[in-house]
């Protein structure tokens, strides 16, 4: 799932070299922390959070196979 978030984020931003993804694994859940350049925050979040919500939905759908809960946090570098 880490790769999925990274691919999606790099496709959206102007500075893909500043995209970083860190995963914190727990027993039945994972937290994926996506960090992008401050200038690209709006592109990743989208108008009214639509892009961020869509990204979270895709990641949660992928997580169903692994029977885990996944949370995506978006921060700037």
Backbone torsions as a table, in degrees:
resi	resn	phi	psi	omega
1	UNK	NA	-27.6	177.3
2	UNK	-58.4	-43.0	-179.9
3	UNK	-66.1	-37.9	179.7
4	UNK	-60.4	-47.9	179.4
5	UNK	-63.3	-41.5	-179.3
6	UNK	-64.5	-43.6	179.2
7	UNK	-63.3	-45.6	179.5
8	UNK	-61.7	-46.3	-177.4
9	UNK	-65.4	-44.3	-178.9
10	UNK	-64.1	-29.2	178.0
11	UNK	-72.6	-22.6	-175.7
12	UNK	-92.0	-30.3	-169.1
13	UNK	-93.0	164.2	175.7
14	UNK	-86.1	-23.6	-177.7
15	UNK	-120.6	74.1	-176.7
16	UNK	-63.4	-21.0	179.3
17	UNK	-69.7	-16.4	179.3
18	UNK	-95.9	5.6	178.8
19	UNK	-83.0	129.3	174.1
20	UNK	-136.6	145.8	-178.0
21	UNK	-129.8	127.9	176.4
22	UNK	-123.8	141.4	-178.8
23	UNK	-120.3	132.2	173.2
24	UNK	-111.5	113.9	-177.2
25	UNK	-91.8	138.2	171.3
26	UNK	-125.4	-178.1	-175.1
27	UNK	-59.6	-52.5	-177.3
28	UNK	-120.7	14.3	179.7
29	UNK	-150.5	164.2	177.1
30	UNK	-139.1	146.9	173.7
31	UNK	-116.1	120.3	178.5
32	UNK	-104.0	118.5	179.9
33	UNK	-103.2	115.6	179.2
34	UNK	-101.5	126.4	178.2
35	UNK	-120.4	131.6	179.1
36	UNK	-132.9	167.7	176.9
37	UNK	-63.1	146.7	-179.6
38	UNK	-54.8	-34.0	-179.4
39	UNK	-68.4	-21.2	-176.9
40	UNK	-99.0	-0.5	-178.5
41	UNK	-57.2	-43.5	-179.4
42	UNK	-62.4	-35.0	180.0
43	UNK	-70.1	-34.9	-179.2
44	UNK	-79.8	-34.1	-179.5
45	UNK	-81.7	-43.5	179.0
46	UNK	80.7	170.6	-179.7
47	UNK	-66.6	124.6	-178.2
48	UNK	57.8	24.3	176.7
49	UNK	76.7	15.7	-175.2
50	UNK	-64.6	-42.1	-178.0
51	UNK	-69.5	-41.9	178.0
52	UNK	-61.5	-42.0	179.4
53	UNK	-64.2	-42.4	179.1
54	UNK	-63.7	-41.8	179.0
55	UNK	-62.8	-43.7	179.0
56	UNK	-63.1	-38.8	179.5
57	UNK	-63.8	-44.2	178.9
58	UNK	-63.3	-43.3	-179.3
59	UNK	-66.2	-41.3	178.5
60	UNK	-64.6	-37.7	177.3
61	UNK	-63.7	-40.6	177.8
62	UNK	-67.4	-30.9	-178.0
63	UNK	-73.9	-19.4	-179.7
64	UNK	-59.7	-36.4	178.3
65	UNK	-58.8	-37.1	-177.9
66	UNK	-90.4	-0.5	-179.5
67	UNK	54.0	47.4	178.9
68	UNK	-128.1	154.4	169.6
69	UNK	-92.3	136.7	-178.7
70	UNK	-126.2	134.0	177.5
71	UNK	-118.4	134.0	179.5
72	UNK	-110.9	121.2	175.8
73	UNK	-108.6	136.5	-179.0
74	UNK	-116.8	123.6	179.9
75	UNK	-132.8	163.8	172.2
76	UNK	-96.5	159.6	-178.7
77	UNK	-71.1	NA	NA
